[in-house]
């Protein structure tokens, strides 16, 4: 039996090494979705509500590629994404903790400043 250390030492990992480690073939998007599910302790609903926007996987959490899946976007999503003036002026960390920053879910419900950031 191969140890975890021996498997981890193979770089880049091959299909045979991945299979030996217990992995099955899957697309990168499926792997990202499974990592999000792991991060959310198996709760599918939490993936949709995820607020870890600094995570590099966050835009991909739905299981589709946000930059190439334009055929599935609705009209309001067709415009190019640009950072808000708040983020550009303050930086992402400071903008995310500012009092006027509400979660997407609270804004959608009309409760823009529902949370306290003290």
N, C-alpha and C positions, 0 to 999 in steps of 0.2 A: 504494500500500500504506500502511496506517495503522500508525504507530509504536506501540510499547508505551506511551510517555508519553501519546500522544493517547488511546489506549484507556483507560488508567488515569484520565484526567481526567474521563471521563464518570461522573457520580455521580447517582443510583444507576445501575448498569449495566443496560442494556436487553438483551432477547433478541438483538437485532441485533448489539450490541456484543460480547456473549458469543460469538455465532457467529463473528464476525469474528476474535475472539481464539483461536478453535479449540475452543471448548467445545461440548458437545452437551447437549440438554435432559436433566435428571435430577432426581430428588427430592432434597430436602435430606439425607435419611438416606443415600442412595447417595453423595452428595458427601462426607459425613462419612466413610463407609466407605472411599472412595477416598483421602481425605487420610490416614487411618490406615494404609492400605496403602503410601502414599508415605513416610510417616514410618518405617515398618518395612521399608523398602527392598524392597518387593514380597514379603515373606515372610508369607503368610497366617497361619502358626502363631504368629508373633510378635505379631499383633494380639490374639489370645486371651491371651497371656502378658504383655501390656503392663502395666508397673508405673508408668507415668507418671500416677498418680492425680490429680495436680494439674492435668493437662490438661483443659480444659473439654469436650473431645470424648470423654474416657475412658468415661463412662457409655454413650455411643452407639456404641462401637466394634464391637459385634456386628452393627450394621446394623438394629437395631430400637430403638424409643423405650422406654427403661426405665420411664418414668413413665406411659405410656398403653398399653403392650402387656400388660396384666394377664391377658388371656385366654391368653397363652402361658406364664405363670409357673407354677411348681410350688408346692405348698402351703407349703413353707418360705420361699419368696420372697414370699408374699402379704402378710406383715406390713410395716408402714411402716418405712422406713429411718430410723434415728436414729443420730446420731454416738455413738461410745463415750464413756464417761466420760474415758478417757485423752486423746482428741482434744479434748474440751471443756475439760479442765483444763489441758492443756499447749499446745494449739494444734496445727494439722495438721502444721506443719513439724517441731516438736520431737517430736511423737508418732511421726511416720514414721521418725525417726532414733533412737528409743529402743531400748535393747538388747532389750527384750521384744517388739519389733515384728517379726513374721515375715511373709513374703509369703503371699498367699492360697494359692499353689501348695504351699509348704512346709507350711502348716498342714493342707491337705487330705491330704497324705501322712503327717502325723504328725510332721514335723520342724519344730516351731514355732520354735526358735531356731537354725536351720541356718546363717544368715548372720552374719558379724561386721560390726558397724557401728562401726568405730574411726575 
